[in-house]
Amino acid sequence: MSLADTLMPLSGGMMIGLAAGGFRVITGRITGISGIYRQAITGPDRWWRLAFLAGLVVAGVGVAGLGAMRGAAAIEGMGVPLLIGGGLLVGFGAGCGGGCTSGHGICGIARLSPRSLVAVPVFMLSAILTVLVTR
């Protein structure tokens, strides 16, 4: 394992934590992507929610353009119907679970939210089982 293999995930995690913490300090809101997305479609204050989501897309495209996404080859090997189906299932699960991995896993765990302390192990177990079944 090289130093870059350690520093890239560490720096990415630090940036996510700083962004979520900064968002909480500035807005008083939790950074839950599914909630921000849902409210961008149906709720008030759409302008900042749409700008937030656009920033996520632009950042992802920028990182992909730099060639820093190692998992991109795995995604390219999947068909579009599988990706759409997976996205719909994740969205459905986020709705049923009262939030997404960003809201529960980053912000909820940090606040010691009881719901998040249950939801995150369920997310992780589901991900592990999915990988075991599909590989």
Long-range contacts (C-beta under 8 A, 24 or more apart in sequence): 8-68, 16-106, 17-106, 20-102, 20-106, 20-107, 20-110, 24-107, 30-103, 30-107, 30-108, 31-102, 31-103, 31-106, 31-107, 32-99, 32-100, 32-102, 32-103, 32-104, 32-107, 33-100, 33-102, 33-103, 34-91, 34-94, 34-95, 34-99, 34-100, 34-102, 34-103, 35-99, 35-100, 35-103, 38-95, 93-126, 97-122, 97-123
